[in-house]
Amino acid sequence: MTRQSRDAGEVLVRVGGVVFGVGTLATVVTFVPFLFHLQRLPSIAYGLSMLMPAGLLLALVGLFTTARAESRRRRAAREAAASS
């Protein structure tokens, strides 16, 4: 395992992607009754649709976290090279 794959930001991006996928699936499932004039789903199904933006937010936070960590690593390497 490399150092980057263990970063907290990378984990957040992966978890965010999974949560986004589940939310997308729930959103598609909630639209099916409207398209085929079926009985409405319980409210929990519509609540699960809110996982889509939550997953997007998690992934974005992970991207920013990874970018900040990479910036810190580059700065530390640059300072170490300058002090040598």
mmCIF file of the N, C-alpha and C atoms, coordinates in Angstrom:
data_MODEL
# 
_entry.id   MODEL 
# 
loop_
_atom_site.group_PDB 
_atom_site.id 
_atom_site.type_symbol 
_atom_site.label_atom_id 
_atom_site.label_alt_id 
_atom_site.label_comp_id 
_atom_site.label_asym_id 
_atom_site.label_entity_id 
_atom_site.label_seq_id 
_atom_site.pdbx_PDB_ins_code 
_atom_site.Cartn_x 
_atom_site.Cartn_y 
_atom_site.Cartn_z 
_atom_site.occupancy 
_atom_site.B_iso_or_equiv 
_atom_site.pdbx_formal_charge 
_atom_site.auth_seq_id 
_atom_site.auth_comp_id 
_atom_site.auth_asym_id 
_atom_site.auth_atom_id 
_atom_site.pdbx_PDB_model_num 
ATOM 1   N N  . MET A 1 1  ? 0.831   -1.177 0.000   1.00 0.00 ? 1  MET A N  1 
ATOM 2   C CA . MET A 1 1  ? 0.000   0.000  0.000   1.00 0.00 ? 1  MET A CA 1 
ATOM 3   C C  . MET A 1 1  ? 0.877   1.241  0.000   1.00 0.00 ? 1  MET A C  1 
ATOM 4   N N  . THR A 1 2  ? 0.552   2.178  -0.846  1.00 0.00 ? 2  THR A N  1 
ATOM 5   C CA . THR A 1 2  ? 1.340   3.400  -0.889  1.00 0.00 ? 2  THR A CA 1 
ATOM 6   C C  . THR A 1 2  ? 0.854   4.373  0.165   1.00 0.00 ? 2  THR A C  1 
ATOM 7   N N  . ARG A 1 3  ? 1.628   5.405  0.338   1.00 0.00 ? 3  ARG A N  1 
ATOM 8   C CA . ARG A 1 3  ? 1.289   6.393  1.349   1.00 0.00 ? 3  ARG A CA 1 
ATOM 9   C C  . ARG A 1 3  ? -0.009  7.113  0.991   1.00 0.00 ? 3  ARG A C  1 
ATOM 10  N N  . GLN A 1 4  ? -0.186  7.433  -0.290  1.00 0.00 ? 4  GLN A N  1 
ATOM 11  C CA . GLN A 1 4  ? -1.373  8.177  -0.691  1.00 0.00 ? 4  GLN A CA 1 
ATOM 12  C C  . GLN A 1 4  ? -2.655  7.368  -0.530  1.00 0.00 ? 4  GLN A C  1 
ATOM 13  N N  . SER A 1 5  ? -2.607  6.062  -0.747  1.00 0.00 ? 5  SER A N  1 
ATOM 14  C CA . SER A 1 5  ? -3.829  5.272  -0.635  1.00 0.00 ? 5  SER A CA 1 
ATOM 15  C C  . SER A 1 5  ? -4.292  5.143  0.818   1.00 0.00 ? 5  SER A C  1 
ATOM 16  N N  . ARG A 1 6  ? -3.418  5.433  1.780   1.00 0.00 ? 6  ARG A N  1 
ATOM 17  C CA . ARG A 1 6  ? -3.794  5.352  3.185   1.00 0.00 ? 6  ARG A CA 1 
ATOM 18  C C  . ARG A 1 6  ? -4.247  6.695  3.734   1.00 0.00 ? 6  ARG A C  1 
ATOM 19  N N  . ASP A 1 7  ? -4.143  7.754  2.948   1.00 0.00 ? 7  ASP A N  1 
ATOM 20  C CA . ASP A 1 7  ? -4.537  9.073  3.426   1.00 0.00 ? 7  ASP A CA 1 
ATOM 21  C C  . ASP A 1 7  ? -6.025  9.113  3.759   1.00 0.00 ? 7  ASP A C  1 
ATOM 22  N N  . ALA A 1 8  ? -6.356  9.934  4.743   1.00 0.00 ? 8  ALA A N  1 
ATOM 23  C CA . ALA A 1 8  ? -7.763  10.082 5.133   1.00 0.00 ? 8  ALA A CA 1 
ATOM 24  C C  . ALA A 1 8  ? -8.584  10.658 3.986   1.00 0.00 ? 8  ALA A C  1 
ATOM 25  N N  . GLY A 1 9  ? -7.997  11.531 3.201   1.00 0.00 ? 9  GLY A N  1 
ATOM 26  C CA . GLY A 1 9  ? -8.709  12.115 2.072   1.00 0.00 ? 9  GLY A CA 1 
ATOM 27  C C  . GLY A 1 9  ? -9.089  11.083 1.040   1.00 0.00 ? 9  GLY A C  1 
ATOM 28  N N  . GLU A 1 10 ? -8.192  10.149 0.792   1.00 0.00 ? 10 GLU A N  1 
ATOM 29  C CA . GLU A 1 10 ? -8.480  9.090  -0.181  1.00 0.00 ? 10 GLU A CA 1 
ATOM 30  C C  . GLU A 1 10 ? -9.626  8.204  0.303   1.00 0.00 ? 10 GLU A C  1 
ATOM 31  N N  . VAL A 1 11 ? -9.637  7.921  1.581   1.00 0.00 ? 11 VAL A N  1 
ATOM 32  C CA . VAL A 1 11 ? -10.720 7.110  2.155   1.00 0.00 ? 11 VAL A CA 1 
ATOM 33  C C  . VAL A 1 11 ? -12.041 7.859  2.039   1.00 0.00 ? 11 VAL A C  1 
ATOM 34  N N  . LEU A 1 12 ? -12.031 9.156  2.303   1.00 0.00 ? 12 LEU A N  1 
ATOM 35  C CA . LEU A 1 12 ? -13.254 9.956  2.190   1.00 0.00 ? 12 LEU A CA 1 
ATOM 36  C C  . LEU A 1 12 ? -13.776 9.975  0.760   1.00 0.00 ? 12 LEU A C  1 
ATOM 37  N N  . VAL A 1 13 ? -12.877 10.052 -0.209  1.00 0.00 ? 13 VAL A N  1 
ATOM 38  C CA . VAL A 1 13 ? -13.306 10.046 -1.605  1.00 0.00 ? 13 VAL A CA 1 
ATOM 39  C C  . VAL A 1 13 ? -13.968 8.723  -1.950  1.00 0.00 ? 13 VAL A C  1 
ATOM 40  N N  . ARG A 1 14 ? -13.368 7.628  -1.520  1.00 0.00 ? 14 ARG A N  1 
ATOM 41  C CA . ARG A 1 14 ? -13.954 6.311  -1.813  1.00 0.00 ? 14 ARG A CA 1 
ATOM 42  C C  . ARG A 1 14 ? -15.296 6.123  -1.125  1.00 0.00 ? 14 ARG A C  1 
ATOM 43  N N  . VAL A 1 15 ? -15.377 6.485  0.150   1.00 0.00 ? 15 VAL A N  1 
ATOM 44  C CA . VAL A 1 15 ? -16.640 6.357  0.882   1.00 0.00 ? 15 VAL A CA 1 
ATOM 45  C C  . VAL A 1 15 ? -17.691 7.277  0.268   1.00 0.00 ? 15 VAL A C  1 
ATOM 46  N N  . GLY A 1 16 ? -17.285 8.484  -0.084  1.00 0.00 ? 16 GLY A N  1 
ATOM 47  C CA . GLY A 1 16 ? -18.208 9.419  -0.730  1.00 0.00 ? 16 GLY A CA 1 
ATOM 48  C C  . GLY A 1 16 ? -18.740 8.879  -2.041  1.00 0.00 ? 16 GLY A C  1 
ATOM 49  N N  . GLY A 1 17 ? -17.894 8.209  -2.799  1.00 0.00 ? 17 GLY A N  1 
ATOM 50  C CA . GLY A 1 17 ? -18.339 7.611  -4.056  1.00 0.00 ? 17 GLY A CA 1 
ATOM 51  C C  . GLY A 1 17 ? -19.371 6.520  -3.846  1.00 0.00 ? 17 GLY A C  1 
ATOM 52  N N  . VAL A 1 18 ? -19.154 5.699  -2.829  1.00 0.00 ? 18 VAL A N  1 
ATOM 53  C CA . VAL A 1 18 ? -20.109 4.628  -2.527  1.00 0.00 ? 18 VAL A CA 1 
ATOM 54  C C  . VAL A 1 18 ? -21.435 5.222  -2.043  1.00 0.00 ? 18 VAL A C  1 
ATOM 55  N N  . VAL A 1 19 ? -21.362 6.202  -1.158  1.00 0.00 ? 19 VAL A N  1 
ATOM 56  C CA . VAL A 1 19 ? -22.581 6.837  -0.642  1.00 0.00 ? 19 VAL A CA 1 
ATOM 57  C C  . VAL A 1 19 ? -23.330 7.532  -1.782  1.00 0.00 ? 19 VAL A C  1 
ATOM 58  N N  . PHE A 1 20 ? -22.604 8.183  -2.671  1.00 0.00 ? 20 PHE A N  1 
ATOM 59  C CA . PHE A 1 20 ? -23.215 8.838  -3.825  1.00 0.00 ? 20 PHE A CA 1 
ATOM 60  C C  . PHE A 1 20 ? -23.916 7.804  -4.710  1.00 0.00 ? 20 PHE A C  1 
ATOM 61  N N  . GLY A 1 21 ? -23.272 6.668  -4.920  1.00 0.00 ? 21 GLY A N  1 
ATOM 62  C CA . GLY A 1 21 ? -23.880 5.610  -5.728  1.00 0.00 ? 21 GLY A CA 1 
ATOM 63  C C  . GLY A 1 21 ? -25.160 5.080  -5.122  1.00 0.00 ? 21 GLY A C  1 
ATOM 64  N N  . VAL A 1 22 ? -25.165 4.859  -3.812  1.00 0.00 ? 22 VAL A N  1 
ATOM 65  C CA . VAL A 1 22 ? -26.371 4.389  -3.125  1.00 0.00 ? 22 VAL A CA 1 
ATOM 66  C C  . VAL A 1 22 ? -27.481 5.445  -3.235  1.00 0.00 ? 22 VAL A C  1 
ATOM 67  N N  . GLY A 1 23 ? -27.109 6.702  -3.070  1.00 0.00 ? 23 GLY A N  1 
ATOM 68  C CA . GLY A 1 23 ? -28.089 7.781  -3.201  1.00 0.00 ? 23 GLY A CA 1 
ATOM 69  C C  . GLY A 1 23 ? -28.645 7.886  -4.608  1.00 0.00 ? 23 GLY A C  1 
ATOM 70  N N  . THR A 1 24 ? -27.797 7.671  -5.604  1.00 0.00 ? 24 THR A N  1 
ATOM 71  C CA . THR A 1 24 ? -28.255 7.701  -6.986  1.00 0.00 ? 24 THR A CA 1 
ATOM 72  C C  . THR A 1 24 ? -29.237 6.567  -7.256  1.00 0.00 ? 24 THR A C  1 
ATOM 73  N N  . LEU A 1 25 ? -28.913 5.390  -6.772  1.00 0.00 ? 25 LEU A N  1 
ATOM 74  C CA . LEU A 1 25 ? -29.809 4.250  -6.934  1.00 0.00 ? 25 LEU A CA 1 
ATOM 75  C C  . LEU A 1 25 ? -31.150 4.511  -6.245  1.00 0.00 ? 25 LEU A C  1 
ATOM 76  N N  . ALA A 1 26 ? -31.114 5.079  -5.044  1.00 0.00 ? 26 ALA A N  1 
ATOM 77  C CA . ALA A 1 26 ? -32.349 5.392  -4.325  1.00 0.00 ? 26 ALA A CA 1 
ATOM 78  C C  . ALA A 1 26 ? -33.162 6.441  -5.074  1.00 0.00 ? 26 ALA A C  1 
ATOM 79  N N  . THR A 1 27 ? -32.501 7.404  -5.689  1.00 0.00 ? 27 THR A N  1 
ATOM 80  C CA . THR A 1 27 ? -33.203 8.429  -6.455  1.00 0.00 ? 27 THR A CA 1 
ATOM 81  C C  . THR A 1 27 ? -33.900 7.822  -7.667  1.00 0.00 ? 27 THR A C  1 
ATOM 82  N N  . VAL A 1 28 ? -33.208 6.944  -8.369  1.00 0.00 ? 28 VAL A N  1 
ATOM 83  C CA . VAL A 1 28 ? -33.811 6.287  -9.525  1.00 0.00 ? 28 VAL A CA 1 
ATOM 84  C C  . VAL A 1 28 ? -35.009 5.447  -9.093  1.00 0.00 ? 28 VAL A C  1 
ATOM 85  N N  . VAL A 1 29 ? -34.862 4.726  -7.991  1.00 0.00 ? 29 VAL A N  1 
ATOM 86  C CA . VAL A 1 29 ? -35.957 3.875  -7.504  1.00 0.00 ? 29 VAL A CA 1 
ATOM 87  C C  . VAL A 1 29 ? -37.165 4.714  -7.093  1.00 0.00 ? 29 VAL A C  1 
ATOM 88  N N  . THR A 1 30 ? -36.948 5.892  -6.551  1.00 0.00 ? 30 THR A N  1 
ATOM 89  C CA . THR A 1 30 ? -38.088 6.722  -6.135  1.00 0.00 ? 30 THR A CA 1 
ATOM 90  C C  . THR A 1 30 ? -38.815 7.336  -7.317  1.00 0.00 ? 30 THR A C  1 
ATOM 91  N N  . PHE A 1 31 ? -38.147 7.469  -8.466  1.00 0.00 ? 31 PHE A N  1 
ATOM 92  C CA . PHE A 1 31 ? -38.821 8.022  -9.637  1.00 0.00 ? 31 PHE A CA 1 
ATOM 93  C C  . PHE A 1 31 ? -39.636 6.982  -10.399 1.00 0.00 ? 31 PHE A C  1 
ATOM 94  N N  . VAL A 1 32 ? -39.339 5.717  -10.228 1.00 0.00 ? 32 VAL A N  1 
ATOM 95  C CA . VAL A 1 32 ? -40.055 4.660  -10.958 1.00 0.00 ? 32 VAL A CA 1 
ATOM 96  C C  . VAL A 1 32 ? -41.560 4.707  -10.700 1.00 0.00 ? 32 VAL A C  1 
ATOM 97  N N  . PRO A 1 33 ? -42.039 4.835  -9.460  1.00 0.00 ? 33 PRO A N  1 
ATOM 98  C CA . PRO A 1 33 ? -43.496 4.894  -9.260  1.00 0.00 ? 33 PRO A CA 1 
ATOM 99  C C  . PRO A 1 33 ? -44.156 6.080  -9.969  1.00 0.00 ? 33 PRO A C  1 
ATOM 100 N N  . PHE A 1 34 ? -43.465 7.194  -10.098 1.00 0.00 ? 34 PHE A N  1 
ATOM 101 C CA . PHE A 1 34 ? -44.032 8.342  -10.792 1.00 0.00 ? 34 PHE A CA 1 
ATOM 102 C C  . PHE A 1 34 ? -44.161 8.078  -12.294 1.00 0.00 ? 34 PHE A C  1 
ATOM 103 N N  . LEU A 1 35 ? -43.196 7.393  -12.862 1.00 0.00 ? 35 LEU A N  1 
ATOM 104 C CA . LEU A 1 35 ? -43.199 7.144  -14.300 1.00 0.00 ? 35 LEU A CA 1 
ATOM 105 C C  . LEU A 1 35 ? -44.226 6.096  -14.710 1.00 0.00 ? 35 LEU A C  1 
ATOM 106 N N  . PHE A 1 36 ? -44.440 5.104  -13.861 1.00 0.00 ? 36 PHE A N  1 
ATOM 107 C CA . PHE A 1 36 ? -45.337 4.010  -14.203 1.00 0.00 ? 36 PHE A CA 1 
ATOM 108 C C  . PHE A 1 36 ? -46.662 4.064  -13.432 1.00 0.00 ? 36 PHE A C  1 
ATOM 109 N N  . HIS A 1 37 ? -46.937 5.185  -12.777 1.00 0.00 ? 37 HIS A N  1 
ATOM 110 C CA . HIS A 1 37 ? -48.183 5.399  -12.039 1.00 0.00 ? 37 HIS A CA 1 
ATOM 111 C C  . HIS A 1 37 ? -48.455 4.278  -11.040 1.00 0.00 ? 37 HIS A C  1 
ATOM 112 N N  . LEU A 1 38 ? -47.434 3.951  -10.257 1.00 0.00 ? 38 LEU A N  1 
ATOM 113 C CA . LEU A 1 38 ? -47.551 2.936  -9.221  1.00 0.00 ? 38 LEU A CA 1 
ATOM 114 C C  . LEU A 1 38 ? -47.779 3.607  -7.877  1.00 0.00 ? 38 LEU A C  1 
ATOM 115 N N  . GLN A 1 39 ? -47.971 2.785  -6.851  1.00 0.00 ? 39 GLN A N  1 
ATOM 116 C CA . GLN A 1 39 ? -48.164 3.320  -5.508  1.00 0.00 ? 39 GLN A CA 1 
ATOM 117 C C  . GLN A 1 39 ? -46.862 3.956  -5.022  1.00 0.00 ? 39 GLN A C  1 
ATOM 118 N N  . ARG A 1 40 ? -46.997 5.074  -4.297  1.00 0.00 ? 40 ARG A N  1 
ATOM 119 C CA . ARG A 1 40 ? -45.817 5.779  -3.794  1.00 0.00 ? 40 ARG A CA 1 
ATOM 120 C C  . ARG A 1 40 ? -45.046 4.922  -2.804  1.00 0.00 ? 40 ARG A C  1 
ATOM 121 N N  . LEU A 1 41 ? -43.749 5.159  -2.753  1.00 0.00 ? 41 LEU A N  1 
ATOM 122 C CA . LEU A 1 41 ? -42.884 4.447  -1.812  1.00 0.00 ? 41 LEU A CA 1 
ATOM 123 C C  . LEU A 1 41 ? -42.959 5.107  -0.441  1.00 0.00 ? 41 LEU A C  1 
ATOM 124 N N  . PRO A 1 42 ? -42.522 4.403  0.610   1.00 0.00 ? 42 PRO A N  1 
ATOM 125 C CA . PRO A 1 42 ? -42.496 5.017  1.947   1.00 0.00 ? 42 PRO A CA 1 
ATOM 126 C C  . PRO A 1 42 ? -41.515 6.199  1.988   1.00 0.00 ? 42 PRO A C  1 
ATOM 127 N N  . SER A 1 43 ? -41.685 7.027  2.971   1.00 0.00 ? 43 SER A N  1 
ATOM 128 C CA . SER A 1 43 ? -40.864 8.236  3.090   1.00 0.00 ? 43 SER A CA 1 
ATOM 129 C C  . SER A 1 43 ? -39.375 7.937  3.233   1.00 0.00 ? 43 SER A C  1 
ATOM 130 N N  . ILE A 1 44 ? -39.034 6.792  3.788   1.00 0.00 ? 44 ILE A N  1 
ATOM 131 C CA . ILE A 1 44 ? -37.625 6.455  3.975   1.00 0.00 ? 44 ILE A CA 1 
ATOM 132 C C  . ILE A 1 44 ? -36.906 6.364  2.627   1.00 0.00 ? 44 ILE A C  1 
ATOM 133 N N  . ALA A 1 45 ? -37.613 5.961  1.591   1.00 0.00 ? 45 ALA A N  1 
ATOM 134 C CA . ALA A 1 45 ? -37.001 5.885  0.261   1.00 0.00 ? 45 ALA A CA 1 
ATOM 135 C C  . ALA A 1 45 ? -36.591 7.270  -0.217  1.00 0.00 ? 45 ALA A C  1 
ATOM 136 N N  . TYR A 1 46 ? -37.426 8.262  0.053   1.00 0.00 ? 46 TYR A N  1 
ATOM 137 C CA . TYR A 1 46 ? -37.083 9.627  -0.339  1.00 0.00 ? 46 TYR A CA 1 
ATOM 138 C C  . TYR A 1 46 ? -35.953 10.168 0.535   1.00 0.00 ? 46 TYR A C  1 
ATOM 139 N N  . GLY A 1 47 ? -35.912 9.731  1.783   1.00 0.00 ? 47 GLY A N  1 
ATOM 140 C CA . GLY A 1 47 ? -34.807 10.120 2.662   1.00 0.00 ? 47 GLY A CA 1 
ATOM 141 C C  . GLY A 1 47 ? -33.475 9.554  2.186   1.00 0.00 ? 47 GLY A C  1 
ATOM 142 N N  . LEU A 1 48 ? -33.510 8.319  1.663   1.00 0.00 ? 48 LEU A N  1 
ATOM 143 C CA . LEU A 1 48 ? -32.282 7.715  1.148   1.00 0.00 ? 48 LEU A CA 1 
ATOM 144 C C  . LEU A 1 48 ? -31.757 8.467  -0.076  1.00 0.00 ? 48 LEU A C  1 
ATOM 145 N N  . SER A 1 49 ? -32.632 9.147  -0.776  1.00 0.00 ? 49 SER A N  1 
ATOM 146 C CA . SER A 1 49 ? -32.188 9.941  -1.921  1.00 0.00 ? 49 SER A CA 1 
ATOM 147 C C  . SER A 1 49 ? -31.260 11.073 -1.485  1.00 0.00 ? 49 SER A C  1 
ATOM 148 N N  . MET A 1 50 ? -31.376 11.479 -0.238  1.00 0.00 ? 50 MET A N  1 
ATOM 149 C CA . MET A 1 50 ? -30.512 12.553 0.265   1.00 0.00 ? 50 MET A CA 1 
ATOM 150 C C  . MET A 1 50 ? -29.076 12.085 0.474   1.00 0.00 ? 50 MET A C  1 
ATOM 151 N N  . LEU A 1 51 ? -28.824 10.796 0.297   1.00 0.00 ? 51 LEU A N  1 
ATOM 152 C CA . LEU A 1 51 ? -27.448 10.313 0.378   1.00 0.00 ? 51 LEU A CA 1 
ATOM 153 C C  . LEU A 1 51 ? -26.620 10.788 -0.818  1.00 0.00 ? 51 LEU A C  1 
ATOM 154 N N  . MET A 1 52 ? -27.282 11.100 -1.911  1.00 0.00 ? 52 MET A N  1 
ATOM 155 C CA . MET A 1 52 ? -26.568 11.540 -3.107  1.00 0.00 ? 52 MET A CA 1 
ATOM 156 C C  . MET A 1 52 ? -25.770 12.827 -2.849  1.00 0.00 ? 52 MET A C  1 
ATOM 157 N N  . PRO A 1 53 ? -26.393 13.903 -2.369  1.00 0.00 ? 53 PRO A N  1 
ATOM 158 C CA . PRO A 1 53 ? -25.590 15.095 -2.087  1.00 0.00 ? 53 PRO A CA 1 
ATOM 159 C C  . PRO A 1 53 ? -24.618 14.901 -0.919  1.00 0.00 ? 53 PRO A C  1 
ATOM 160 N N  . ALA A 1 54 ? -24.990 14.043 0.035   1.00 0.00 ? 54 ALA A N  1 
ATOM 161 C CA . ALA A 1 54 ? -24.083 13.780 1.151   1.00 0.00 ? 54 ALA A CA 1 
ATOM 162 C C  . ALA A 1 54 ? -22.814 13.075 0.656   1.00 0.00 ? 54 ALA A C  1 
ATOM 163 N N  . GLY A 1 55 ? -22.975 12.144 -0.277  1.00 0.00 ? 55 GLY A N  1 
ATOM 164 C CA . GLY A 1 55 ? -21.821 11.461 -0.859  1.00 0.00 ? 55 GLY A CA 1 
ATOM 165 C C  . GLY A 1 55 ? -20.945 12.413 -1.649  1.00 0.00 ? 55 GLY A C  1 
ATOM 166 N N  . LEU A 1 56 ? -21.578 13.314 -2.385  1.00 0.00 ? 56 LEU A N  1 
ATOM 167 C CA . LEU A 1 56 ? -20.816 14.317 -3.131  1.00 0.00 ? 56 LEU A CA 1 
ATOM 168 C C  . LEU A 1 56 ? -20.020 15.204 -2.179  1.00 0.00 ? 56 LEU A C  1 
ATOM 169 N N  . LEU A 1 57 ? -20.634 15.603 -1.100  1.00 0.00 ? 57 LEU A N  1 
ATOM 170 C CA . LEU A 1 57 ? -19.943 16.435 -0.108  1.00 0.00 ? 57 LEU A CA 1 
ATOM 171 C C  . LEU A 1 57 ? -18.771 15.691 0.514   1.00 0.00 ? 57 LEU A C  1 
ATOM 172 N N  . LEU A 1 58 ? -18.966 14.428 0.858   1.00 0.00 ? 58 LEU A N  1 
ATOM 173 C CA . LEU A 1 58 ? -17.866 13.627 1.420   1.00 0.00 ? 58 LEU A CA 1 
ATOM 174 C C  . LEU A 1 58 ? -16.699 13.523 0.438   1.00 0.00 ? 58 LEU A C  1 
ATOM 175 N N  . ALA A 1 59 ? -17.008 13.271 -0.813  1.00 0.00 ? 59 ALA A N  1 
ATOM 176 C CA . ALA A 1 59 ? -15.956 13.143 -1.820  1.00 0.00 ? 59 ALA A CA 1 
ATOM 177 C C  . ALA A 1 59 ? -15.211 14.462 -2.007  1.00 0.00 ? 59 ALA A C  1 
ATOM 178 N N  . LEU A 1 60 ? -15.922 15.573 -2.012  1.00 0.00 ? 60 LEU A N  1 
ATOM 179 C CA . LEU A 1 60 ? -15.264 16.875 -2.159  1.00 0.00 ? 60 LEU A CA 1 
ATOM 180 C C  . LEU A 1 60 ? -14.376 17.191 -0.964  1.00 0.00 ? 60 LEU A C  1 
ATOM 181 N N  . VAL A 1 61 ? -14.855 16.870 0.234   1.00 0.00 ? 61 VAL A N  1 
ATOM 182 C CA . VAL A 1 61 ? -14.027 17.077 1.432   1.00 0.00 ? 61 VAL A CA 1 
ATOM 183 C C  . VAL A 1 61 ? -12.775 16.217 1.348   1.00 0.00 ? 61 VAL A C  1 
ATOM 184 N N  . GLY A 1 62 ? -12.925 14.990 0.866   1.00 0.00 ? 62 GLY A N  1 
ATOM 185 C CA . GLY A 1 62 ? -11.763 14.122 0.689   1.00 0.00 ? 62 GLY A CA 1 
ATOM 186 C C  . GLY A 1 62 ? -10.774 14.667 -0.319  1.00 0.00 ? 62 GLY A C  1 
ATOM 187 N N  . LEU A 1 63 ? -11.281 15.222 -1.419  1.00 0.00 ? 63 LEU A N  1 
ATOM 188 C CA . LEU A 1 63 ? -10.388 15.812 -2.424  1.00 0.00 ? 63 LEU A CA 1 
ATOM 189 C C  . LEU A 1 63 ? -9.610  16.989 -1.846  1.00 0.00 ? 63 LEU A C  1 
ATOM 190 N N  . PHE A 1 64 ? -10.301 17.865 -1.122  1.00 0.00 ? 64 PHE A N  1 
ATOM 191 C CA . PHE A 1 64 ? -9.613  19.010 -0.517  1.00 0.00 ? 64 PHE A CA 1 
ATOM 192 C C  . PHE A 1 64 ? -8.607  18.570 0.539   1.00 0.00 ? 64 PHE A C  1 
ATOM 193 N N  . THR A 1 65 ? -8.954  17.548 1.314   1.00 0.00 ? 65 THR A N  1 
ATOM 194 C CA . THR A 1 65 ? -8.038  17.027 2.326   1.00 0.00 ? 65 THR A CA 1 
ATOM 195 C C  . THR A 1 65 ? -6.780  16.455 1.685   1.00 0.00 ? 65 THR A C  1 
ATOM 196 N N  . THR A 1 66 ? -6.955  15.695 0.616   1.00 0.00 ? 66 THR A N  1 
ATOM 197 C CA . THR A 1 66 ? -5.812  15.125 -0.091  1.00 0.00 ? 66 THR A CA 1 
ATOM 198 C C  . THR A 1 66 ? -4.946  16.219 -0.698  1.00 0.00 ? 66 THR A C  1 
ATOM 199 N N  . ALA A 1 67 ? -5.580  17.232 -1.276  1.00 0.00 ? 67 ALA A N  1 
ATOM 200 C CA . ALA A 1 67 ? -4.822  18.322 -1.879  1.00 0.00 ? 67 ALA A CA 1 
ATOM 201 C C  . ALA A 1 67 ? -4.006  19.083 -0.833  1.00 0.00 ? 67 ALA A C  1 
ATOM 202 N N  . ARG A 1 68 ? -4.600  19.324 0.318   1.00 0.00 ? 68 ARG A N  1 
ATOM 203 C CA . ARG A 1 68 ? -3.856  20.021 1.383   1.00 0.00 ? 68 ARG A CA 1 
ATOM 204 C C  . ARG A 1 68 ? -2.690  19.181 1.895   1.00 0.00 ? 68 ARG A C  1 
ATOM 205 N N  . ALA A 1 69 ? -2.909  17.884 2.057   1.00 0.00 ? 69 ALA A N  1 
ATOM 206 C CA . ALA A 1 69 ? -1.835  17.011 2.531   1.00 0.00 ? 69 ALA A CA 1 
ATOM 207 C C  . ALA A 1 69 ? -0.692  16.961 1.514   1.00 0.00 ? 69 ALA A C  1 
ATOM 208 N N  . GLU A 1 70 ? -1.035  16.879 0.247   1.00 0.00 ? 70 GLU A N  1 
ATOM 209 C CA . GLU A 1 70 ? -0.004  16.863 -0.798  1.00 0.00 ? 70 GLU A CA 1 
ATOM 210 C C  . GLU A 1 70 ? 0.756   18.185 -0.837  1.00 0.00 ? 70 GLU A C  1 
ATOM 211 N N  . SER A 1 71 ? 0.058   19.282 -0.635  1.00 0.00 ? 71 SER A N  1 
ATOM 212 C CA . SER A 1 71 ? 0.712   20.587 -0.595  1.00 0.00 ? 71 SER A CA 1 
ATOM 213 C C  . SER A 1 71 ? 1.684   20.675 0.576   1.00 0.00 ? 71 SER A C  1 
ATOM 214 N N  . ARG A 1 72 ? 1.258   20.150 1.732   1.00 0.00 ? 72 ARG A N  1 
ATOM 215 C CA . ARG A 1 72 ? 2.148   20.151 2.896   1.00 0.00 ? 72 ARG A CA 1 
ATOM 216 C C  . ARG A 1 72 ? 3.383   19.294 2.644   1.00 0.00 ? 72 ARG A C  1 
ATOM 217 N N  . ARG A 1 73 ? 3.196   18.136 2.000   1.00 0.00 ? 73 ARG A N  1 
ATOM 218 C CA . ARG A 1 73 ? 4.341   17.266 1.699   1.00 0.00 ? 73 ARG A CA 1 
ATOM 219 C C  . ARG A 1 73 ? 5.323   17.948 0.757   1.00 0.00 ? 73 ARG A C  1 
ATOM 220 N N  . ARG A 1 74 ? 4.793   18.609 -0.270  1.00 0.00 ? 74 ARG A N  1 
ATOM 221 C CA . ARG A 1 74 ? 5.678   19.307 -1.212  1.00 0.00 ? 74 ARG A CA 1 
ATOM 222 C C  . ARG A 1 74 ? 6.428   20.440 -0.537  1.00 0.00 ? 74 ARG A C  1 
ATOM 223 N N  . ARG A 1 75 ? 5.725   21.182 0.311   1.00 0.00 ? 75 ARG A N  1 
ATOM 224 C CA . ARG A 1 75 ? 6.367   22.297 1.017   1.00 0.00 ? 75 ARG A CA 1 
ATOM 225 C C  . ARG A 1 75 ? 7.468   21.788 1.936   1.00 0.00 ? 75 ARG A C  1 
ATOM 226 N N  . ALA A 1 76 ? 7.200   20.678 2.653   1.00 0.00 ? 76 ALA A N  1 
ATOM 227 C CA . ALA A 1 76 ? 8.206   20.107 3.546   1.00 0.00 ? 76 ALA A CA 1 
ATOM 228 C C  . ALA A 1 76 ? 9.408   19.603 2.758   1.00 0.00 ? 76 ALA A C  1 
ATOM 229 N N  . ALA A 1 77 ? 9.167   18.984 1.616   1.00 0.00 ? 77 ALA A N  1 
ATOM 230 C CA . ALA A 1 77 ? 10.275  18.510 0.787   1.00 0.00 ? 77 ALA A CA 1 
ATOM 231 C C  . ALA A 1 77 ? 11.090  19.671 0.232   1.00 0.00 ? 77 ALA A C  1 
ATOM 232 N N  . ARG A 1 78 ? 10.408  20.732 -0.157  1.00 0.00 ? 78 ARG A N  1 
ATOM 233 C CA . ARG A 1 78 ? 11.087  21.921 -0.673  1.00 0.00 ? 78 ARG A CA 1 
ATOM 234 C C  . ARG A 1 78 ? 11.941  22.571 0.416   1.00 0.00 ? 78 ARG A C  1 
ATOM 235 N N  . GLU A 1 79 ? 11.406  22.660 1.630   1.00 0.00 ? 79 GLU A N  1 
ATOM 236 C CA . GLU A 1 79 ? 12.157  23.250 2.741   1.00 0.00 ? 79 GLU A CA 1 
ATOM 237 C C  . GLU A 1 79 ? 13.347  22.368 3.121   1.00 0.00 ? 79 GLU A C  1 
ATOM 238 N N  . ALA A 1 80 ? 13.162  21.052 3.080   1.00 0.00 ? 80 ALA A N  1 
ATOM 239 C CA . ALA A 1 80 ? 14.264  20.140 3.402   1.00 0.00 ? 80 ALA A CA 1 
ATOM 240 C C  . ALA A 1 80 ? 15.369  20.249 2.366   1.00 0.00 ? 80 ALA A C  1 
ATOM 241 N N  . ALA A 1 81 ? 14.992  20.397 1.098   1.00 0.00 ? 81 ALA A N  1 
ATOM 242 C CA . ALA A 1 81 ? 15.990  20.536 0.038   1.00 0.00 ? 81 ALA A CA 1 
ATOM 243 C C  . ALA A 1 81 ? 16.722  21.875 0.143   1.00 0.00 ? 81 ALA A C  1 
ATOM 244 N N  . ALA A 1 82 ? 16.006  22.917 0.555   1.00 0.00 ? 82 ALA A N  1 
ATOM 245 C CA . ALA A 1 82 ? 16.606  24.228 0.666   1.00 0.00 ? 82 ALA A CA 1 
ATOM 246 C C  . ALA A 1 82 ? 17.582  24.315 1.850   1.00 0.00 ? 82 ALA A C  1 
ATOM 247 N N  . SER A 1 83 ? 17.295  23.562 2.917   1.00 0.00 ? 83 SER A N  1 
ATOM 248 C CA . SER A 1 83 ? 18.147  23.616 4.103   1.00 0.00 ? 83 SER A CA 1 
ATOM 249 C C  . SER A 1 83 ? 19.386  22.731 3.975   1.00 0.00 ? 83 SER A C  1 
ATOM 250 N N  . SER A 1 84 ? 19.403  21.872 2.975   1.00 0.00 ? 84 SER A N  1 
ATOM 251 C CA . SER A 1 84 ? 20.562  20.962 2.799   1.00 0.00 ? 84 SER A CA 1 
ATOM 252 C C  . SER A 1 84 ? 21.726  21.643 2.166   1.00 0.00 ? 84 SER A C  1 
# 
